Amino acid sequence: MEPVAVVSWADLVELEDAQILGDVPRTVQVGVSEHAPTQTTADSPGRTTQSVMLMVVDGERLDPPLRLLVRGSELRVLGTQVAPFTDGPSLVTCERVNPDLPDEVVVVEETGPAVLDVTDAVYVTPTATLWAGAAHIVSGVPSVVDSGGEDMPLDKVTITMPQDAPYREGLRVDVTTSRTPGLVGASFKLSGEILDSATTLRRVVGYRPGV
């Protein structure tokens, strides 16, 4: 009986370069399998995600929070499954980073306490504009919190901005234009950065003032 030729997964796919982003970028050879884009749940309406599976030939384990640049798109590493046999390829599950920034915002810093505008009979807080540009605001289903013994909605959003946008806790983001009509004119106080932010994009949490 003639010996059966062993065909590895690496023989069945076309390999291409994937750049591992970071302080010291490097390149690995991978096979790419892209899944169809899907819409996320009601907690993140309008946001599109896409799962991508990479076969890393040398069996290297890639773990979060690594980011990869594949076919010109940035991928967020979710986890790695190592082959059950020695020298086998590893399978890396990734999510394609959504670069869509359809909204326009202004990041401002409050420079003093609110003062009364006698003309309009409203209190106005003096501010300094730090940055203006494109962003992506996701407003999910409001959760409910206990405030002073009463239930009230917690109006929380996730804001995606370029890394060069100034960020620190306490800054305010004013929405100038948005594809979601209910967000136009809204203001949010920045609270914290989400740990799975992309290399070129930063995701932060914002709350409506007074909530």
Secondary structure, 3 states (H helix, E strand, C coil): CCCCCCCCHHHCCCCEEEEEECCCCEEEEEEEEECCCEECCCCCCCCEECEEEEEECCCCCCCCCCEEEECCEEEEEEEEECCCCCCCCEEEEEEECCCCCCEEEEEEEECCCCEEECCCCEEECCEEEEEEEEEEEEECCCEEEEECCEEEEECEEEEEEECCCCCCCCCEEEEEECCCHHHCCCEEEEEEECCCCCCCEEEEEEECCCC
